[in-house]
Amino acid sequence: MDIRFFLNDRIKFIRRFYETTSQPLVQTKQRIMAGEAPFDSPPYREDGEPPFLDEYLDADEALEVLGRNCVSMLSESLKLYFTTWEWEFWRRRGCGKNFRKTFKDSGFLQGYKECFAAALKIDWNECPADFSILEQIILARNADQHPDSITTIRVTHNEYTRRQHPQPFFVSEIERKLFLSRDEDLGAWLGLTLHVSRDTLLEAIRQVELLTSWLEEKLVEAKYGPRRKE
């Protein structure tokens, strides 16, 4: 099986899904701000709120959910990549069985790093990917899939993520400037929003591609032996 082919197919879908789904939401926000049709005839309001505020907030919230969902799919795709390769080598849970404590305490990324390093002699220091971002992809997925409150769709970085990554990758530029560059305690008290923009999503995808592009050659060689030169 060409495992990386199927991973890349999933990544292509995530890119397409984000671009096609985000486009009308972004356009709605832009048209509201510009006063363009169908938002060029604001209704009368006595509460003093900006016109079409509800529609703007709905589009903005939908973009937040979309970004988090795409990162969740990316995290699960990376996990499937590892579990499929694990099956190729051991048919049963070789890594999960032998490195159970690491998987439980540090998550699947660190678990597979230790397993593959020990069993397949892979030197992770040579990998060009940014493991800080890769770790935060998984933490973002966990936060998105296990929210703290029923009262809001908003998701925040939990205390564990803030300890591990004091400067979170998935955070809006507004909150980065307001809280992280000035007063980290205030940001921790208010709760930093887990915000996945188009740029951070694409960079997260790039890091997964860097990791798997580098790793694939090592795994194929460990499974089938060195490729013969033409």
PyMOL commands that set and color helices and strands:
alter all, ss='L'
color gray80, all
select helices_A, chain A and resi 3-34+53-90+94-98+100-106+108-120+124-126+131-145+159-164+173-180+184-190+198-224
alter helices_A, ss='H'
color red, helices_A
deselect
rebuild
show_as cartoon
